[in-house]
Amino acid sequence: MEKLGFILIVVYTLFLLYITVFCLLQLFLLRSYRKQKKEKSLLTPFSLNDERLPIVTVQLPIFNELYVVDRLLDNITQLQYPRSKFEIQVLDDSTDETIEHAKAKVQHYKELGFDIHYIHRSDRAGFKAGALKEGMKIAKGEFIAIFDADFLPESDFLLKALPYFSSDNIAVVQTRWGHINEDFSLLTQLQAFQLNVHFTVEQAGRCAAGHFLQFNGTAGIWRKKAIDDAGGWQADTLTEDLDLSYRAQLKGWKINYIEDITCSAELPAEIYGLKSQQFRWMKGGAENSRKLLPTILKSDLPFKTKFHSFMHLMASGIFLIIFLVAIASVPVLYAMDYFNLKATFLGFCLLGTLAVLSVFYEANIMTCWKEKKTEYPLLKFVMLFPIFMGLSMGMSLHNSIAVIQGYRGKKSSFIRTPKFNLLNIKDRLHDNNYLIHKIEWTSWLEALICLYFVFAIYLGFKLEYYSFILFHALLMFGFGINFYYALRHLNFK
């Protein structure tokens, strides 16, 4: 038992070291981000009558989006662009009333003179990648703009974004996501809190440092030639956007991330939608690491590019490490008490925490909240950060299952994230048809894990070993709030 306890402590320390290194890498992106903020210059948008304007096809992949499809088409038809160079494709794989809504809207705008096409598939082969690939066969545009059903680009989006194809090797111009329902609930605030980091420090930092980055699946524009050259849309992963992004960059194409163009969208308003989104992102990330890393590591890319690509593609795996660290912390507590070890040698973890704190501070207080003119930003940050940390750790079981499936190569359907057109606190969540009617088994397991960490806190006090109590309290809260939302967001009707 003594040998086993020693091995457990060593392995546990290595896991924590990996998490810390992962967090510290964010500081390098933060440094690149701050540097580009000082140096960046905005390009002048095209004018509506500019002869250089290329033909653009806007692709709108949708699947059962009853509550937002009308809003989407009303918004897209407001984009400022010459009608003779502007094509819209509604790529509809729906199986519900969305079909009739979309058909009616398309016919309405066709009669108004728009070059708009309704393409319906009944088999949903290849899911979103399959729909985009189908549309590509008949797309007229030299450039392909893609928007998911809940995205609402501003009317001058195309005129502002197209100038950033400033060289012939730029495959994609990706823009920042905004949040139209950020203040709907605590859950949406926490999602915005995290996404603000990705769409400022991470994306802009990678772009500025010359690392590989990604097209985020929506709110961006592709050069059609680059899609074809990279091998087109492929449906063998759940994150076809990340897959195509890397294949294009391996071919020598570049992605231009433009933080100053924002495209607003609706955040998942309930936990099941958030979890389906997280599952797709985490499993897709693992699938892409399995698919792409051998090619990247064997390539003649610089070591720095390989290293950052490795860490980027392995990012979803961090949740598996976090979950193992969380569950193992209780037997480690016993082992450290047995060896009479103090937790001071694990103090290096504070460096990772400070790194994450710095990145979130920059993305939210210094950037996104400053733009929104958020009141009492420091107070809001102090309140949200520990709640976010707890919720993220509480998602580690769910996300670990997704990651393991991705590494194993287990195939699953593309589960779309339903959107409900819920924009403010007065809107009612339970008046919608897409809510879950049965609690998932993982939610019951999260409830048991919450009780596990209640016991861990009790154990810490009993052994008078207090170093893990804050960690265990966050884990108890994180798994508990996941279970709470799973009950609250059920549709009992």
C-alpha positions as CSV (number, residue, x, y, z in Angstrom):
1,M,0.0,0.0,0.0
2,E,2.9,2.4,0.8
3,K,4.3,1.9,-2.7
4,L,0.9,2.4,-4.3
5,G,0.3,5.6,-2.3
6,F,3.7,6.9,-3.5
7,I,2.9,6.1,-7.1
8,L,-0.5,7.8,-6.8
9,I,1.1,11.0,-5.5
10,V,3.7,11.1,-8.3
11,V,1.1,10.5,-11.0
12,Y,-1.2,13.1,-9.5
13,T,1.6,15.6,-9.4
14,L,2.4,15.0,-13.1
15,F,-1.2,15.5,-14.0
16,L,-1.3,18.8,-12.2
17,L,1.9,19.8,-13.9
18,Y,0.4,19.1,-17.3
19,I,-2.6,21.2,-16.4
20,T,-0.3,24.0,-15.2
21,V,1.7,24.0,-18.4
22,F,-1.5,24.0,-20.5
23,C,-2.6,27.1,-18.5
24,L,0.7,28.8,-18.8
25,L,0.7,28.5,-22.6
26,Q,-2.3,30.9,-22.5
27,L,0.1,33.6,-21.3
28,F,2.1,33.3,-24.5
29,L,-1.2,33.9,-26.4
30,L,-2.0,36.8,-24.1
31,R,1.4,38.4,-24.9
32,S,0.8,38.0,-28.7
33,Y,-2.7,39.3,-28.2
34,R,-1.6,42.5,-26.4
35,K,1.1,43.1,-28.9
36,Q,-1.3,42.9,-31.9
37,K,-3.8,45.1,-30.1
38,K,-1.2,47.9,-30.1
39,E,-0.2,47.4,-33.7
40,K,-3.4,46.4,-35.6
41,S,-4.9,48.7,-38.1
42,L,-8.4,48.5,-39.5
43,L,-9.1,48.1,-43.3
44,T,-11.5,50.4,-45.0
45,P,-14.8,48.5,-45.9
46,F,-15.7,48.1,-49.5
47,S,-18.4,50.5,-50.8
48,L,-21.6,49.0,-52.2
49,N,-20.7,50.1,-55.8
50,D,-17.1,49.0,-55.7
51,E,-16.3,47.1,-58.9
52,R,-13.9,44.8,-57.1
53,L,-16.7,43.1,-55.1
54,P,-16.6,39.4,-55.9
55,I,-19.6,37.1,-56.1
56,V,-20.5,35.8,-52.7
57,T,-22.6,32.8,-51.7
58,V,-24.1,32.8,-48.3
59,Q,-24.8,29.3,-46.9
60,L,-27.2,28.8,-44.1
61,P,-27.1,25.2,-42.8
62,I,-30.2,24.6,-40.6
63,F,-31.8,21.6,-38.9
64,N,-35.1,21.9,-36.9
65,E,-34.7,25.6,-36.1
66,L,-38.4,26.5,-35.8
67,Y,-37.9,29.4,-33.5
68,V,-35.1,31.2,-35.3
69,V,-35.4,30.4,-39.0
70,D,-37.6,33.3,-39.9
71,R,-35.4,35.7,-37.9
72,L,-32.3,34.3,-39.7
73,L,-33.7,34.8,-43.3
74,D,-35.0,38.3,-42.5
75,N,-31.6,39.2,-41.2
76,I,-29.5,37.7,-44.0
77,T,-31.6,39.4,-46.7
78,Q,-30.7,42.7,-45.1
79,L,-27.0,42.3,-45.9
80,Q,-25.7,45.1,-48.0
81,Y,-24.4,43.7,-51.2
82,P,-25.2,44.0,-55.0
83,R,-28.0,41.7,-55.8
84,S,-26.2,40.5,-59.0
85,K,-23.3,39.2,-56.9
86,F,-25.2,37.9,-53.9
87,E,-26.5,34.3,-53.6
88,I,-28.2,32.7,-50.6
89,Q,-28.5,29.0,-50.0
90,V,-30.8,27.6,-47.3
91,L,-29.4,24.2,-46.6
92,D,-32.3,22.6,-44.7
93,D,-32.0,19.1,-43.2
94,S,-35.1,19.7,-41.0
95,T,-37.7,17.1,-40.1
96,D,-40.3,19.4,-38.4
97,E,-42.3,22.6,-39.1
98,T,-39.1,24.4,-39.9
99,I,-39.4,23.1,-43.4
100,E,-42.6,25.0,-44.1
101,H,-41.4,28.1,-42.5
102,A,-38.1,28.1,-44.5
103,K,-39.9,27.3,-47.8
104,A,-42.3,30.2,-47.3
105,K,-39.6,32.6,-46.4
106,V,-37.5,31.6,-49.4
107,Q,-40.4,32.0,-51.8
108,H,-41.2,35.4,-50.3
109,Y,-37.7,36.7,-50.8
110,K,-37.4,35.0,-54.2
111,E,-40.4,37.0,-55.3
112,L,-38.7,40.2,-54.1
113,G,-35.8,39.5,-56.5
114,F,-33.2,37.7,-54.3
115,D,-31.1,34.9,-55.7
116,I,-32.1,32.5,-53.0
117,H,-32.4,28.7,-53.1
118,Y,-34.0,26.2,-50.8
119,I,-32.1,22.9,-50.7
120,H,-33.7,20.1,-48.6
121,R,-32.1,16.8,-47.8
122,S,-34.1,14.0,-46.2
123,D,-31.2,11.6,-45.3
124,R,-29.0,14.2,-43.5
125,A,-25.9,12.3,-44.7
126,G,-22.7,13.9,-43.4
127,F,-24.8,16.2,-41.1
128,K,-23.6,19.8,-41.4
129,A,-20.5,18.9,-43.5
130,G,-22.8,17.0,-45.9
131,A,-25.2,20.0,-46.2
132,L,-22.3,22.4,-46.9
133,K,-20.8,20.0,-49.4
134,E,-24.1,19.6,-51.2
135,G,-24.5,23.4,-51.5
136,M,-20.9,23.8,-52.7
137,K,-21.8,21.7,-55.8
138,I,-23.9,24.5,-57.2
139,A,-22.6,27.6,-55.4
140,K,-21.9,30.5,-57.7
141,G,-19.7,32.5,-55.3
142,E,-15.9,32.9,-55.4
143,F,-16.4,33.4,-51.6
144,I,-18.6,31.4,-49.3
145,A,-20.0,33.0,-46.1
146,I,-21.4,30.6,-43.6
147,F,-23.9,31.5,-40.8
148,D,-25.6,29.1,-38.3
149,A,-29.3,29.5,-37.7
150,D,-28.9,31.7,-34.6
151,F,-26.4,34.2,-36.0
152,L,-27.3,37.7,-36.9
153,P,-24.6,39.5,-38.9
154,E,-24.8,43.3,-39.2
155,S,-25.9,44.6,-42.6
156,D,-22.4,45.7,-43.6
157,F,-20.8,42.4,-42.5
158,L,-19.7,41.4,-46.0
159,L,-18.5,44.9,-47.0
160,K,-16.3,45.0,-43.8
161,A,-15.0,41.5,-43.9
162,L,-14.0,41.0,-47.6
163,P,-11.2,43.5,-47.6
164,Y,-9.3,41.2,-45.1
165,F,-8.7,38.8,-47.9
166,S,-5.7,41.0,-48.5
167,S,-3.5,38.3,-50.1
168,D,-4.2,35.4,-52.3
169,N,-3.2,32.8,-49.7
170,I,-5.8,33.8,-47.2
171,A,-8.4,31.0,-47.1
172,V,-10.7,32.3,-44.4
173,V,-11.7,35.5,-42.7
174,Q,-13.1,34.6,-39.3
175,T,-14.9,37.1,-37.1
176,R,-15.7,37.4,-33.4
177,W,-18.9,36.0,-31.9
178,G,-21.1,38.4,-29.9
179,H,-23.9,37.3,-27.6
180,I,-27.5,38.6,-28.1
181,N,-28.8,36.9,-24.9
182,E,-25.8,37.1,-22.6
183,D,-27.8,38.5,-19.8
184,F,-30.7,35.9,-20.0
185,S,-29.4,33.9,-17.1
186,L,-26.3,33.0,-15.1
187,L,-25.8,30.1,-17.4
188,T,-25.6,32.3,-20.5
189,Q,-23.3,34.8,-18.6
190,L,-20.9,32.0,-17.8
191,Q,-20.8,30.8,-21.5
192,A,-20.1,34.4,-22.7
193,F,-17.4,34.7,-20.0
194,Q,-15.5,31.7,-21.5
195,L,-16.3,32.4,-25.2
196,N,-14.9,36.0,-24.8
197,V,-11.5,34.4,-24.0
198,H,-11.6,32.2,-27.1
199,F,-12.6,35.0,-29.4
200,T,-10.1,37.5,-28.1
201,V,-6.9,36.2,-26.5
202,E,-6.9,32.7,-28.1
203,Q,-8.0,33.4,-31.7
204,A,-6.3,36.8,-32.1
205,G,-3.3,35.6,-30.2
206,R,-2.8,32.5,-32.4
207,C,-3.3,34.6,-35.5
208,A,-0.8,37.3,-34.4
209,A,1.8,34.7,-33.4
210,G,1.5,32.8,-36.7
211,H,0.2,29.6,-35.1
212,F,-2.5,27.4,-36.7
213,L,-6.0,28.5,-35.7
214,Q,-9.5,27.6,-36.7
215,F,-12.6,28.6,-38.6
216,N,-15.3,28.4,-36.0
217,G,-18.0,26.9,-38.2
218,T,-20.0,30.1,-38.6
219,A,-19.6,33.9,-38.8
220,G,-16.8,33.6,-41.3
221,I,-16.1,33.6,-45.0
222,W,-14.2,31.0,-47.0
223,R,-12.4,31.3,-50.3
224,K,-14.1,28.6,-52.3
225,K,-10.8,27.7,-54.0
226,A,-9.3,27.0,-50.6
227,I,-12.1,24.6,-49.6
228,D,-11.6,22.6,-52.8
229,D,-7.8,22.6,-52.5
230,A,-7.9,21.3,-48.9
231,G,-10.1,18.4,-49.9
232,G,-13.6,19.8,-49.3
233,W,-15.9,19.3,-46.4
234,Q,-15.5,15.9,-44.7
235,A,-17.9,14.3,-42.2
236,D,-15.6,11.9,-40.4
237,T,-15.4,14.2,-37.3
238,L,-18.0,16.2,-35.4
239,T,-16.1,19.4,-35.8
240,E,-15.8,19.6,-39.6
241,D,-14.8,23.3,-39.3
242,L,-11.6,22.5,-37.2
243,D,-10.8,19.7,-39.6
244,L,-11.0,21.7,-42.8
245,S,-9.1,24.6,-41.1
246,Y,-6.1,22.4,-40.4
247,R,-6.1,20.7,-43.7
248,A,-6.2,24.1,-45.5
249,Q,-3.3,25.4,-43.3
250,L,-1.3,22.3,-44.0
251,K,-1.7,23.1,-47.7
252,G,-0.2,26.6,-47.0
253,W,-3.4,28.6,-46.7
254,K,-3.8,31.2,-44.0
255,I,-6.7,32.1,-41.7
256,N,-7.2,35.8,-40.9
257,Y,-9.0,36.4,-37.6
258,I,-10.6,39.8,-37.3
259,E,-11.6,40.6,-33.7
260,D,-13.1,44.0,-34.7
261,I,-15.9,42.6,-36.7
262,T,-18.5,41.0,-34.4
263,C,-21.4,38.7,-35.4
264,S,-23.9,38.2,-32.6
265,A,-25.5,34.9,-31.9
266,E,-27.8,33.2,-29.3
267,L,-26.1,31.2,-26.5
268,P,-27.7,27.9,-25.4
269,A,-30.3,28.9,-22.8
270,E,-30.5,25.5,-21.1
271,I,-28.1,22.9,-19.8
272,Y,-28.9,20.2,-22.3
273,G,-28.3,22.4,-25.3
274,L,-25.0,23.5,-23.7
275,K,-24.0,19.9,-23.0
276,S,-24.8,18.8,-26.6
277,Q,-22.7,21.7,-27.9
278,Q,-19.8,20.8,-25.5
279,F,-20.0,17.1,-26.4
280,R,-19.8,17.9,-30.1
281,W,-16.9,20.3,-29.6
282,M,-15.0,18.0,-27.2
283,K,-15.5,14.8,-29.1
284,G,-14.8,16.6,-32.4
285,G,-11.6,18.0,-31.0
286,A,-10.4,14.5,-29.9
287,E,-11.4,13.1,-33.3
288,N,-9.4,15.7,-35.1
289,S,-6.3,15.2,-32.9
290,R,-6.5,11.5,-33.8
291,K,-7.0,12.3,-37.5
292,L,-4.6,15.2,-38.0
293,L,-1.7,15.0,-35.4
294,P,0.2,12.2,-37.2
295,T,0.3,14.3,-40.4
296,I,1.3,17.4,-38.5
297,L,4.1,15.7,-36.5
298,K,5.5,14.1,-39.7
299,S,5.4,17.4,-41.6
300,D,8.3,19.8,-42.1
301,L,6.5,22.5,-40.2
302,P,8.6,24.4,-37.6
303,F,8.8,22.9,-34.2
304,K,6.9,25.8,-32.6
305,T,4.0,25.4,-35.0
306,K,3.9,21.6,-34.4
307,F,4.0,22.2,-30.6
308,H,1.2,24.8,-30.5
309,S,-0.9,22.7,-33.0
310,F,-0.4,19.7,-30.7
311,M,-1.6,21.6,-27.7
312,H,-4.5,23.2,-29.6
313,L,-5.8,19.9,-31.0
314,M,-5.3,18.2,-27.6
315,A,-7.2,20.9,-25.8
316,S,-10.3,18.9,-25.3
317,G,-8.3,16.2,-23.5
318,I,-7.7,18.6,-20.6
319,F,-11.1,17.8,-19.3
320,L,-10.2,14.1,-19.0
321,I,-7.1,15.1,-17.0
322,I,-9.2,17.4,-14.8
323,F,-11.7,14.7,-14.1
324,L,-9.0,12.2,-13.2
325,V,-7.3,14.8,-10.9
326,A,-10.7,15.5,-9.3
327,I,-11.6,11.9,-8.6
328,A,-8.1,10.9,-7.5
329,S,-7.8,13.9,-5.1
330,V,-9.6,11.9,-2.3
331,P,-7.3,8.9,-2.3
332,V,-4.4,11.3,-2.7
333,L,-5.7,13.1,0.4
334,Y,-5.4,9.8,2.3
335,A,-1.9,9.1,0.9
336,M,-0.6,12.5,1.7
337,D,-1.9,12.3,5.3
338,Y,-0.3,8.8,5.5
339,F,3.1,10.1,4.5
340,N,2.6,13.3,6.5
341,L,3.2,15.4,3.4
342,K,2.2,19.0,3.2
343,A,0.5,20.2,0.0
344,T,3.0,23.1,-0.4
345,F,5.0,21.2,-3.1
346,L,1.8,21.4,-5.3
347,G,2.0,25.2,-5.0
348,F,3.0,25.4,-8.7
349,C,-0.7,25.0,-9.5
350,L,-1.2,28.6,-8.4
351,L,0.8,29.7,-11.4
352,G,-1.7,28.0,-13.7
353,T,-4.6,29.6,-11.8
354,L,-3.0,33.1,-12.1
355,A,-2.4,32.5,-15.8
356,V,-6.1,31.7,-16.4
357,L,-7.1,34.6,-14.2
358,S,-5.0,37.0,-16.3
359,V,-6.4,35.8,-19.6
360,F,-10.0,36.0,-18.4
361,Y,-9.4,39.4,-16.9
362,E,-8.0,40.7,-20.3
363,A,-10.7,39.1,-22.4
364,N,-13.6,40.3,-20.2
365,I,-12.8,43.3,-18.1
366,M,-10.3,44.9,-20.5
367,T,-12.0,44.1,-23.8
368,C,-15.5,42.8,-24.1
369,W,-17.0,44.3,-21.0
370,K,-15.3,47.6,-21.7
371,E,-16.9,47.7,-25.1
372,K,-20.3,46.9,-23.5
373,K,-19.6,49.5,-20.7
374,T,-20.5,46.9,-18.1
375,E,-21.2,48.4,-14.7
376,Y,-19.0,47.3,-11.8
377,P,-16.9,45.0,-14.0
378,L,-14.4,44.0,-11.2
379,L,-17.2,43.0,-8.9
380,K,-18.8,41.0,-11.7
381,F,-15.5,39.3,-12.5
382,V,-14.9,38.4,-8.8
383,M,-18.3,36.8,-8.6
384,L,-18.3,35.0,-12.0
385,F,-14.7,33.6,-12.0
386,P,-15.1,31.0,-9.2
387,I,-18.6,30.0,-10.4
388,F,-17.2,29.5,-13.9
389,M,-14.3,27.4,-12.5
390,G,-16.7,25.3,-10.6
391,L,-19.1,24.8,-13.5
392,S,-16.2,23.9,-15.8
393,M,-14.9,21.3,-13.5
394,G,-18.4,20.0,-13.0
395,M,-18.6,19.5,-16.8
396,S,-15.5,17.3,-16.7
397,L,-17.4,14.0,-16.5
398,H,-19.6,14.8,-19.5
399,N,-16.7,16.2,-21.5
400,S,-14.4,13.3,-20.6
401,I,-17.0,10.8,-22.1
402,A,-16.9,12.8,-25.3
403,V,-13.1,12.9,-25.4
404,I,-12.8,9.2,-24.8
405,Q,-15.3,8.4,-27.5
406,G,-13.3,10.7,-29.9
407,Y,-10.0,9.1,-29.1
408,R,-11.5,5.6,-29.5
409,G,-13.0,6.5,-32.9
410,K,-16.5,5.8,-31.8
411,K,-19.0,7.4,-34.3
412,S,-22.1,9.3,-33.2
413,S,-24.7,11.6,-34.7
414,F,-24.2,15.4,-35.0
415,I,-26.6,16.6,-32.2
416,R,-27.5,20.1,-33.0
417,T,-27.8,22.7,-30.2
418,P,-31.4,23.9,-30.2
419,K,-32.0,27.7,-30.1
420,F,-35.3,29.2,-28.7
421,N,-35.1,32.9,-29.6
422,L,-34.8,33.7,-25.9
423,L,-33.3,37.1,-25.6
424,N,-34.1,38.5,-22.2
425,I,-35.2,37.4,-18.8
426,K,-38.9,37.9,-19.6
427,D,-38.8,35.1,-22.2
428,R,-40.1,31.7,-21.0
429,L,-37.8,28.7,-21.5
430,H,-40.5,26.1,-20.9
431,D,-42.8,27.4,-23.7
432,N,-40.6,25.6,-26.3
433,N,-40.8,22.3,-28.1
434,Y,-37.1,21.3,-28.2
435,L,-36.6,20.7,-24.5
436,I,-35.5,17.4,-23.0
437,H,-38.2,15.3,-21.4
438,K,-36.0,12.8,-19.6
439,I,-33.0,13.3,-17.4
440,E,-29.7,11.8,-18.7
441,W,-27.9,9.0,-16.8
442,T,-24.8,11.2,-16.6
443,S,-26.7,13.8,-14.6
444,W,-27.5,11.2,-12.0
445,L,-23.8,10.3,-11.9
446,E,-23.0,14.0,-11.5
447,A,-25.3,14.0,-8.4
448,L,-23.4,11.1,-6.9
449,I,-20.0,12.7,-7.6
450,C,-21.3,15.9,-5.9
451,L,-21.9,13.8,-2.8
452,Y,-18.5,12.2,-3.2
453,F,-17.0,15.7,-2.8
454,V,-19.2,16.4,0.2
455,F,-17.5,13.4,1.8
456,A,-14.1,14.8,0.6
457,I,-14.7,18.0,2.5
458,Y,-15.8,16.1,5.6
459,L,-12.7,14.0,5.3
460,G,-10.5,17.1,5.1
461,F,-11.9,18.4,8.3
462,K,-11.7,15.0,10.0
463,L,-8.0,14.6,9.1
464,E,-7.3,18.3,9.8
465,Y,-5.8,18.4,6.3
466,Y,-7.3,21.6,4.8
467,S,-5.3,22.1,1.7
468,F,-7.8,20.4,-0.6
469,I,-11.0,21.9,0.9
470,L,-11.4,24.8,-1.4
471,F,-10.7,22.6,-4.4
472,H,-13.3,20.0,-3.2
473,A,-15.8,22.8,-2.5
474,L,-15.6,24.0,-6.1
475,L,-16.0,20.5,-7.4
476,M,-19.0,19.9,-5.1
477,F,-20.5,23.1,-6.4
478,G,-19.7,22.3,-10.0
479,F,-21.2,18.9,-10.1
480,G,-24.1,20.0,-8.0
481,I,-25.0,22.9,-10.2
482,N,-24.9,20.7,-13.3
483,F,-27.4,18.4,-11.6
484,Y,-29.5,21.3,-10.5
485,Y,-29.8,22.7,-14.1
486,A,-30.5,19.2,-15.4
487,L,-33.6,19.1,-13.2
488,R,-34.6,22.7,-13.7
489,H,-34.4,22.6,-17.5
490,L,-36.5,19.4,-18.0
491,N,-39.8,19.9,-19.8
492,F,-42.3,18.4,-17.5
493,K,-45.3,19.2,-19.7
